[in-house]
Amino acid sequence: MPIDSPGGLDTAFTVFPWIFGAMVVLVLGGWVTTAVVLGRNRRVLREAGIDPTTAGAQLAVRMINGQPAARSASSRLAELNDLRDRGLITPEEYEARRTQIIAGI
């Protein structure tokens, strides 16, 4: 129904709030989703020992230096056990580092 016909303008004003409301819900949903994803990414970076505000620079430096970006706790503990078994670290160093790795899990 054209707007200039009788009742046409009323229909436009009746539908507009619903369309506007749907757009507001979509925008707010996008913001909430973005906030949740950013929060999860921040938590994962902190658990990996990376400062979320400088993550890009830290990962770039690690790649340049040939260090892996992140390793699992089990691989770090296996490497620590190997160092202890080969006598390259003292039992005190082993226990201190093991405690740090476990605390980061």
C-alpha positions in Angstrom: 0.0 0.0 0.0 1.5 3.3 -1.0 2.2 5.9 1.7 0.0 8.5 0.0 -3.0 6.1 0.1 -5.3 6.0 3.1 -3.8 4.0 5.9 -0.4 3.7 4.1 1.4 6.0 6.5 -0.1 4.3 9.5 1.3 1.0 8.2 4.8 2.4 7.8 4.7 3.8 11.3 3.5 0.5 12.6 6.3 -1.6 11.0 9.1 0.8 11.6 9.4 0.2 15.4 9.7 -3.6 14.8 12.4 -3.2 12.2 14.3 -0.7 14.4 13.9 -3.0 17.4 15.3 -6.0 15.3 18.3 -3.9 14.3 19.0 -2.9 17.9 18.9 -6.5 19.0 21.3 -7.6 16.2 23.8 -4.8 17.0 23.6 -5.6 20.8 24.0 -9.3 20.0 27.1 -8.5 18.0 28.6 -6.4 20.8 28.0 -9.2 23.3 29.5 -11.8 21.1 32.5 -9.7 20.5 33.0 -9.1 24.2 32.7 -12.8 25.0 35.2 -13.7 22.3 37.7 -11.1 23.4 37.4 -12.2 27.0 38.1 -15.8 26.1 41.1 -14.8 24.0 42.4 -12.7 26.8 42.1 -15.6 29.3 43.8 -18.0 26.9 46.7 -15.6 26.3 47.2 -15.0 30.1 47.2 -18.8 30.7 49.9 -19.2 28.1 52.0 -16.6 29.9 51.5 -13.9 27.2 50.4 -10.3 28.0 47.2 -9.8 26.0 48.0 -6.1 25.4 51.3 -6.9 23.7 50.5 -10.4 22.4 51.3 -9.6 18.7 54.8 -8.3 19.5 55.6 -11.1 22.0 54.6 -13.8 19.5 56.5 -12.0 16.7 59.7 -11.9 18.9 59.3 -15.6 19.8 58.9 -16.5 16.1 62.0 -14.5 15.2 64.0 -16.1 17.9 62.8 -19.6 16.8 60.8 -20.2 20.0 57.5 -22.0 19.8 54.5 -19.7 20.3 53.1 -21.9 23.1 53.7 -25.3 24.5 51.5 -27.6 26.5 52.2 -28.2 30.2 52.8 -31.8 29.5 55.6 -31.1 26.9 57.2 -28.6 29.3 57.1 -31.1 32.2 58.6 -33.8 29.9 61.4 -31.5 28.9 62.0 -30.6 32.6 62.1 -34.3 33.5 64.6 -34.8 30.7 66.8 -32.0 32.0 66.7 -33.5 35.5 67.4 -37.0 34.3 70.5 -35.8 32.4 71.7 -33.9 35.4 71.6 -30.5 33.8 69.5 -29.0 36.6 69.5 -29.5 40.4 66.6 -31.1 42.2 65.8 -27.7 43.7 65.6 -26.1 40.3 63.5 -29.0 39.1 61.0 -28.6 41.9 60.8 -24.8 41.5 60.2 -24.9 37.8 57.7 -27.9 38.1 55.7 -25.9 40.6 55.6 -22.9 38.2 54.4 -25.0 35.3 51.7 -26.8 37.4 50.5 -23.4 38.8 50.1 -22.2 35.3 47.7 -25.0 34.3 
